[in-house]
Amino acid sequence: MAMMKSELSPERRRLVEKMQRLNFGRIEGLPVRGGEPVLDPAPRVIRSVKLGGDNGPRHEATKDDFPIKAEVIELFNILVQIGDGVVESIDVRHGLPCGMTYQENVA
């Protein structure tokens, strides 16, 4: 059974909504505490504009609940692995995370 948006923590829901509103671009400097995204203060959001394309928010942004895509679940699993730290950048395409960079402590 698919994970639903309503099952996410409030901070994870806010991050999903931020990615859906962004649609194309990246989120930079996202703090992570206890595996959860920290959105207050707001991370830096860089919007990419597709000339001649649809640059508005994703249609899911207006829905209260929907199944969470595998890319988002993978992002949240990585946040849990990070625990406490900072995600340098999350690349967003079509409202979904498609890549990310973060500093890793190598022992």
N, C-alpha and C positions, 0 to 999 in steps of 0.2 A: 504494500500500500504506500502511496506517495506521501511525502511530508507536505503539509499544507502551510501556507503563510501564517495562518492563525496559531499554529503550534510553535512558532518562533518566539524567542524572547523579544521584548519591546525594542532593544537596540538592534537586534538582527533584522527585525521588520523595518526599522528606520533605514538601515543600510540597503536593504532590498529596494525600498521605495526611492531612495536617493539614486541608485543605479538605474531604476526604471525612468525616473524623470530626466536623468542625464542622457540616456540612450546611447550616445557615443562620446567617448572622452576618457578621462582618468580621474581617480581620486587619489590624492597624495597626502602623506603624513597622517595616516590613520592609526591612532593609538589602539593597543589591544591590552586589556586587563582581564586576567582570568579566562582567556580564550574568547572574550566578548569584545566586539567593536565599541569604541568610545567616540561618540559623535558630538560631545559637548566639552570643549569648543569644537565647532565644525571643522572637518578637514578641508584642505584646499581641493576645489573641484575645477578641473580643466575641461571645457566643452570642446568637442570636435564637431565641426559643421560640414555636412556633406552638401556641397553646392548642387542644387537641382534635386536634392533628396528630401526625405521626410526627417526633419530635425526635432519634431515634437516628442513628448514623452511616449513611452510604450502604452498600448491600450490597457495592459494589465494594471497600470498605475491607478486606474479608477476603480478597480475591483477590490472588495474587502478581503477576499480569500481566493486562492488558487494553488495548484500544486507547484512546489518548488523544484526548479530544474537542477539537474545533476551538477552543473557548473557552480551553482550557488552552494549546494551541499558540500562540494569539494572545497570551496573557499572557506566555509565555516569550519570544516575539519582541519584545515591548515591553521586557522586562527587558534583552534584548541591546541595544536602542536606548538605554536608560538608561545602561548600562555600569556606572558607579559612582554610587550615590545612595541615596535612601530612597523606598520606596513608602509614601505616607502611609496609604493604605487600599485593601484589596481586598474588595469586596463579594462574598459567597458565597451562592448560592442553589442548593439541590439538590446541594451538594457541588462546584459549578462556579463559577469566577469569572464575575461578570456585570457588573462595573464596577470601576474603580480610579481613584485619584488619586495624582499624584506631582508633585513640583516639577520644573519644566523651566527650564533656563537659556536665556534668549532673548538672542541676540546682536544 
